[in-house]
């Protein structure tokens, strides 16, 4: 059984889930008390970029100006990070199911993360994404 990398918000009611990893794809889930979606995202060239995104926000845990952003090559998974200037990072996550005729469905969720958890999250993401088959 494949283990998942789970990132929960500070109130533990929303979760970003990185599931099965292959050389080309990453299964990603987004769950809230009111909605959930799970998709397979093409990440052939993006695994190192996603790892670097989480390492960058962890390294800058004291804060930054503006928004840091990662999007998969097909833009069906995007995450933005902003810092409140005190001790919280807000992730805005978007997962969409895209077909040849356009977007079929989309879920957007905001998750607050305590800055003290960022280094651990970055390490977990990096370790998980390095497990491609």
Backbone bond lengths (Angstrom), bond angles and torsions (degrees), N, CA, C in turn:
res aa  C-N    CA-C-N  psi(-1)  N-CA   C-N-CA  omega(-1)  CA-C   N-CA-C  phi
1 X - - - 1.446 - - 1.525 109.50 -
2 X 1.319 115.76 135.02 1.450 122.21 179.35 1.523 110.02 -81.40
3 X 1.332 116.04 132.74 1.460 118.63 176.44 1.518 109.08 -84.73
4 X 1.299 115.41 152.81 1.460 121.88 179.57 1.516 110.45 -103.76
5 X 1.307 115.73 155.89 1.460 123.06 170.56 1.522 105.82 -103.20
6 X 1.322 116.70 116.09 1.465 121.24 -174.18 1.524 109.78 -115.84
7 X 1.325 114.58 127.28 1.464 121.70 175.54 1.525 106.68 -112.02
8 X 1.324 115.76 120.37 1.468 120.75 179.66 1.516 109.89 -109.26
9 X 1.332 115.28 149.06 1.462 118.42 176.80 1.521 110.11 -73.94
10 X 1.331 115.82 175.07 1.462 119.91 -174.23 1.526 113.93 -65.65
11 X 1.318 118.44 -19.65 1.473 120.57 176.68 1.530 111.98 -100.23
12 X 1.314 116.73 1.93 1.465 124.28 176.06 1.529 114.53 59.70
13 X 1.328 116.97 29.33 1.468 118.33 177.76 1.525 113.12 -111.71
14 X 1.329 117.43 -4.36 1.466 121.56 175.82 1.523 108.45 -131.34
15 X 1.352 114.53 144.26 1.464 118.97 -176.21 1.524 111.60 -138.42
16 X 1.334 114.34 137.32 1.450 123.04 168.77 1.519 105.25 -103.79
17 X 1.332 116.46 124.49 1.465 120.80 -173.84 1.521 109.48 -119.55
18 X 1.333 115.97 122.11 1.453 121.49 170.55 1.523 106.09 -98.94
19 X 1.319 115.60 115.73 1.466 121.16 -176.43 1.513 112.02 -100.95
20 X 1.326 114.62 -135.15 1.464 122.13 -175.06 1.527 110.59 -57.00
21 X 1.334 115.21 135.75 1.457 122.92 -178.82 1.525 108.49 -118.19
22 X 1.320 117.04 130.70 1.462 121.51 169.61 1.524 107.18 -122.91
23 X 1.326 117.04 -178.13 1.470 119.07 179.58 1.525 111.75 -64.75
24 X 1.340 117.06 -25.37 1.456 120.16 -175.81 1.527 114.73 -113.59
25 X 1.322 118.22 -23.92 1.465 120.94 -171.42 1.518 112.52 -129.76
26 X 1.329 114.24 155.45 1.454 122.93 173.73 1.525 107.36 -133.89
27 X 1.321 116.46 126.80 1.461 119.89 174.50 1.523 107.59 -83.40
28 X 1.332 115.98 126.62 1.463 121.71 -176.57 1.519 109.15 -126.09
29 X 1.323 115.45 135.62 1.454 121.00 176.15 1.511 110.41 -123.12
30 X 1.309 114.84 152.67 1.452 122.11 176.56 1.519 106.40 -136.67
31 X 1.333 116.63 119.75 1.462 120.99 -174.81 1.526 110.36 -128.84
32 X 1.330 114.92 134.92 1.460 122.91 175.45 1.526 107.14 -132.65
33 X 1.324 118.58 173.17 1.468 119.11 176.31 1.531 113.09 -63.25
34 X 1.342 117.49 -19.89 1.461 120.58 -173.58 1.517 115.10 -112.21
35 X 1.333 118.14 -14.54 1.461 120.41 -176.76 1.527 109.42 -158.90
36 X 1.321 115.03 157.86 1.463 120.55 176.27 1.518 109.01 -152.97
37 X 1.312 115.59 148.89 1.458 121.42 173.21 1.514 108.56 -149.74
38 X 1.310 115.30 151.23 1.465 122.90 177.50 1.520 106.89 -138.09
39 X 1.331 116.83 128.51 1.462 120.50 179.86 1.526 109.89 -136.98
40 X 1.311 115.00 163.52 1.461 123.15 175.37 1.526 106.43 -103.94
41 X 1.336 116.36 119.51 1.463 121.91 -173.56 1.528 109.96 -109.29
42 X 1.333 115.71 130.78 1.458 121.33 175.61 1.521 108.08 -70.64
43 X 1.336 116.60 117.42 1.468 121.07 -174.12 1.524 112.00 -131.08
44 X 1.338 117.93 25.61 1.459 121.85 -172.23 1.525 113.15 -46.60
45 X 1.320 117.45 -47.56 1.467 120.16 -178.88 1.526 112.73 -103.66
46 X 1.320 117.23 -1.25 1.467 120.52 -170.33 1.528 116.09 -98.60
47 X 1.328 119.44 -12.26 1.475 120.40 -177.65 1.528 111.34 -55.39
48 X 1.350 119.02 -49.60 1.476 118.69 179.25 1.533 112.58 -63.74
49 X 1.336 117.20 -32.73 1.465 120.49 179.87 1.526 111.54 -69.42
50 X 1.339 117.22 -38.22 1.465 120.67 177.53 1.522 110.37 -67.64
51 X 1.328 116.72 -41.72 1.470 120.69 175.90 1.529 109.88 -60.15
52 X 1.327 117.06 -45.18 1.468 121.37 -179.73 1.526 111.38 -63.65
53 X 1.335 117.61 -35.80 1.461 121.72 177.92 1.534 110.05 -59.05
54 X 1.330 117.66 -50.01 1.467 120.60 -179.28 1.527 111.81 -68.19
55 X 1.335 117.83 -35.67 1.467 120.36 177.14 1.533 110.99 -66.31
56 X 1.335 116.19 -36.64 1.462 119.68 179.42 1.522 112.17 -66.55
57 X 1.331 117.72 -43.77 1.465 117.37 -179.88 1.532 110.56 -69.58
58 X 1.326 117.50 -30.87 1.472 119.89 176.51 1.529 110.69 -68.64
59 X 1.321 116.76 -41.49 1.469 120.70 -179.58 1.525 111.51 -65.76
60 X 1.327 116.36 -27.66 1.469 121.15 -178.55 1.525 111.49 -106.03
61 X 1.312 116.71 35.83 1.463 122.47 -174.41 1.522 113.58 -58.50
62 X 1.323 117.68 -21.76 1.466 119.96 179.99 1.527 112.56 -75.98
63 X 1.327 116.06 -13.75 1.458 119.07 175.80 1.511 113.77 129.89
64 X 1.320 114.95 162.06 1.455 123.91 177.06 1.518 107.99 -157.85
65 X 1.299 114.95 165.49 1.461 121.24 176.77 1.526 108.99 -95.79
66 X 1.318 117.04 144.37 1.449 121.11 174.75 1.519 113.69 82.96
67 X 1.328 114.08 -158.20 1.461 121.61 -174.61 1.515 109.43 -122.99
68 X 1.323 116.36 135.57 1.461 122.76 171.26 1.515 106.10 -100.25
69 X 1.343 117.32 138.76 1.463 119.53 -172.16 1.519 111.74 -137.99
70 X 1.330 114.90 142.34 1.463 122.72 170.76 1.525 107.78 -129.52
71 X 1.324 117.07 135.94 1.469 122.64 171.98 1.519 108.98 -135.32
72 X 1.311 116.00 140.07 1.462 120.31 175.06 1.526 109.03 -66.34
73 X 1.309 115.57 162.63 1.464 120.85 -175.74 1.529 111.70 -58.57
74 X 1.333 118.27 -33.93 1.462 121.22 178.77 1.528 112.51 -93.63
75 X 1.318 116.71 3.04 1.465 124.60 176.07 1.532 113.56 59.47
76 X 1.340 116.42 26.42 1.461 119.76 175.64 1.528 111.53 -92.08
77 X 1.329 116.56 -5.02 1.461 122.89 173.26 1.523 107.42 -138.65
78 X 1.326 116.13 120.24 1.466 121.21 176.34 1.523 108.87 -134.55
79 X 1.314 115.85 145.45 1.459 120.76 175.00 1.529 108.13 -139.89
80 X 1.327 114.67 132.56 1.456 122.06 176.94 1.521 107.97 -116.00
81 X 1.313 116.51 143.46 1.461 121.22 177.85 1.523 109.31 -124.81
82 X 1.332 114.80 133.40 1.461 120.54 173.11 1.524 107.79 -133.06
83 X 1.324 115.98 154.99 1.468 122.16 -177.16 1.523 108.35 -114.17
84 X 1.338 116.59 136.27 1.467 119.40 -178.21 1.533 113.03 -82.69
85 X 1.326 117.07 0.84 1.461 120.44 178.62 1.511 114.05 85.45
86 X 1.323 116.81 -3.97 1.470 119.81 179.94 1.531 109.29 -118.39
87 X 1.318 118.17 -80.12 1.460 119.81 -175.50 1.521 113.35 -151.64
88 X 1.328 117.91 20.01 1.457 120.34 -176.23 1.529 110.19 -133.08
89 X 1.326 114.78 135.64 1.457 121.78 172.14 1.521 107.16 -108.54
90 X 1.312 116.41 132.10 1.461 121.66 177.20 1.521 108.43 -102.96
91 X 1.337 116.16 121.51 1.454 121.59 172.50 1.516 108.27 -97.80
92 X 1.304 117.01 130.19 1.463 122.41 171.85 1.519 105.65 -110.21
93 X 1.330 115.34 116.18 1.455 121.56 -171.67 1.521 109.36 -115.27
94 X 1.335 115.66 138.83 1.448 121.27 177.78 1.522 108.83 -131.80
95 X 1.333 115.50 127.47 1.460 122.41 171.32 1.515 107.59 -120.58
96 X 1.325 116.94 132.58 1.457 119.22 177.21 1.513 110.32 -134.53
97 X 1.297 114.02 148.73 1.446 122.42 177.09 1.520 106.52 -100.81
98 X 1.323 117.10 110.85 1.450 121.30 -173.05 1.526 110.16 -109.46
99 X 1.324 116.50 134.20 1.457 122.09 175.00 1.522 108.68 -115.97
100 X 1.313 117.30 176.52 1.468 120.79 -179.92 1.528 111.84 -65.00
101 X 1.338 117.03 -19.01 1.469 120.42 179.21 1.522 112.67 -97.52
102 X 1.310 117.59 0.80 1.458 120.08 178.38 1.515 112.79 129.38
103 X 1.314 116.77 -169.75 1.463 122.91 -177.72 1.524 109.69 -73.20
104 X 1.323 115.52 128.51 1.461 121.42 178.08 1.522 111.53 -89.86
105 X 1.319 116.59 -39.82 1.458 121.47 179.64 1.512 110.01 -161.99
106 X 1.317 115.37 155.71 1.456 119.81 -177.07 1.525 109.04 -147.69
107 X 1.330 115.84 140.16 1.457 121.66 174.87 1.516 107.56 -126.76
108 X 1.331 115.48 128.58 1.471 122.31 177.06 1.520 108.36 -119.77
109 X 1.330 115.87 132.69 1.458 121.28 -177.63 1.525 108.92 -139.38
110 X 1.323 116.61 140.17 1.467 122.13 171.17 1.516 108.27 -104.41
111 X 1.316 115.84 134.87 1.464 121.80 179.56 1.519 109.19 -130.68
112 X 1.327 117.29 128.55 1.455 121.81 174.22 1.517 109.72 -92.19
113 X 1.327 116.05 132.87 1.466 122.44 178.01 1.519 108.93 -121.88
114 X 1.318 115.90 136.66 1.461 119.86 175.39 1.524 108.85 -73.06
115 X 1.315 116.52 137.94 1.459 121.16 -176.85 1.531 112.92 -58.50
116 X 1.317 117.01 -31.51 1.457 120.60 179.17 1.521 113.69 -64.78
117 X 1.328 117.63 -17.36 1.470 121.49 -179.51 1.526 112.64 -93.43
118 X 1.329 118.47 -9.16 1.459 121.45 -170.76 1.524 114.33 -64.25
119 X 1.321 118.15 -41.07 1.463 120.29 -179.20 1.523 110.70 -64.36
120 X 1.328 116.70 -43.97 1.459 120.37 177.85 1.528 110.97 -62.08
121 X 1.331 117.21 -43.04 1.473 121.69 178.38 1.523 110.30 -60.66
122 X 1.328 117.62 -46.62 1.466 121.44 179.92 1.526 111.09 -59.97
123 X 1.322 116.82 -42.08 1.468 120.55 178.53 1.524 111.51 -65.43
124 X 1.335 116.98 -42.98 1.467 120.32 178.87 1.528 111.24 -63.32
125 X 1.320 116.92 -43.80 1.474 120.84 178.93 1.525 109.92 -62.55
126 X 1.321 117.26 -48.07 1.461 121.24 -179.66 1.515 112.69 -58.60
127 X 1.327 116.39 -45.44 1.467 121.16 178.42 1.521 110.90 -63.50
128 X 1.319 116.68 -44.91 1.469 120.76 -178.05 1.530 111.29 -63.51
129 X 1.326 117.23 -46.56 1.460 120.57 -176.80 1.521 113.08 -70.56
130 X 1.300 117.65 -18.86 1.471 120.61 178.21 1.535 111.67 -80.00
131 X 1.334 117.76 -2.30 1.468 121.92 -177.27 1.516 114.13 -89.86
132 X 1.328 119.10 21.83 1.466 120.15 -177.28 1.521 110.69 -63.19
133 X 1.335 114.44 143.32 1.479 121.51 -178.22 1.515 110.92 -78.34
